[in-house]
């Protein structure tokens, strides 16, 4: 199946959004593993950021069947 340029762009945007979620999750992981006693105050903001980023991933999956 030959994907159109539009599909390629959407897949690129989707991958970027998924990477953003992973990066935020990585920050949370690093805090929990290494600096929880100092940086725990960052967790609520990071949690909100990951929820926002993940909601975009979910919306894209719902909107574009080829992302399933």
C-alpha positions, -999 to +999 in steps of 0.1 A: +000+000+000+014+033-010+008+060+016-001+095+005+020+125+015-008+135+038-007+101+056+031+103+059+028+138+074+002+126+099+023+096+108+053+119+113+032+142+136+019+111+154+054+098+160+065+132+173+036+133+197+043+098+210+080+108+214+068+138+235+048+115+258+078+092+262+101+121+270+078+133+297+075+098+311+113+096+311+115+127+332+090+113+357+110+080+357+143+099+364+127+118+393+113+087+408+146+067+404+171+094+414+158+127+428+123+120+444+133+136+477+142+169+460+121+170+428+088+155+439+073+190+435+077+187+397+055+156+395+021+172+394+031+195+365+047+166+346+016+145+352-006+172+337+018+175+307+017+138+301-021+137+303-023+165+277+002+149+254-014+115+257-049+129+250-035+142+216-022+107+208-056+092+216-074+119+195-052+112+166-058+074+168-095+080+169-094+105+140-071+085+117-078+048+113-044+040+098-028+049+131-043+019+148 
